[in-house]
Amino acid sequence: MLAGGISVQFGGALAVTMIPRAGSLGVVTLRLLVAAVILLVVCRPSLRGHSRTDWGTVVAFGLTMAAMNGLFYQSLARIPLGPAVTLEVLGPLALSVLTSRRAVNAVWAGLAVAGVFLLGGSGFSSLDPVGVAFALGAGSMWATYIVFSARTGRRFPQADGLALAMVVAAVAFLPLGIAESGTRLLNPVTIALGSAVAVLSSVLPYTLELLALRRLPASTFAILMSLEPAIAATAGFLILHQALSVTEALAIGLVIGASMGAVRTQVGRGKVRREAAQEAAGVGPQA
């Protein structure tokens, strides 16, 4: 998850530099198209042996990815990277509270929310309201993405479902990209940069997140996604030269603390379950 977060946020920072060249919808189109091609070549997913429910899950997953990317890049065209990711991550945080069955997870989510808002600071009042709306919409799609990513991972082997969903997303978004950017999408430099964004922001992180969701419950995964604003702030500092204030550094600390707490809670819960199973089987904890 950490590797996926670093990849997607540095890819997002690179994408910001591309928006003047290809437009926000054009960048998304290149990202999805290149990612779809790469995943199809690498995964070579089988089209046979899948039920109607399997295909329905893949289509829903693909449309969710298309909407999530489109809304987020529309927000990046209007507001800075840090605030955009800060607003977007509220979707997964809300999911963590709604799906969690343990009160302590609500505490970690609350701490992460405090960090998210502190990271945004008072700057939210000066942001473009349309950009804010797009970021919040992307957050709701991000929460939906987590749900369908987990379902897709359970129904398809390896990353086959992700590859098929990426094709759905690319096909769905292609008309929008052509309408906004037209022949600018055919520029060799634009294609090269778009390919880099695709690998950093789609191929690597989505594959890693799909694997992570096979090992983590959605509630813990969603809280860990609160690391994204901290990573985005770092990427903005290194690539876009956006400096961090003391308040922003404190906010990052709160978000990281919430994520560490979520991990420790999940590990402790797994240990308790293993020990209970051992005792039920007549095996001591030391085994």
Secondary structure, DSSP 8 states (H G I E B T S, - for coil): -HHHHHHHHHHHHHHHHHHHHH-HHHHHHHHHHHHHHHHHHHH----SS--HHHHHHHHHHHHHHHHHHHHHHHHHTTS-HHHHHHHHTHHHHHHHHHH--SHHHHHHHHHHHHHHHHHHGGGGGGS-HHHHHHHHHHHHHHHHHHHHHHHHHHHSSTTHHHHHHHHHHHHHHHHHHHHHHGGGGG-HHHHHHHHHHHIIIIIHHHHHHHHHTTTS-HHHHHHHGGGHHHHHHHHHHHHS-----HHHHHHHHHHHHHHHHHHHHHHHHHHHHHHHHHHHTT--TT-
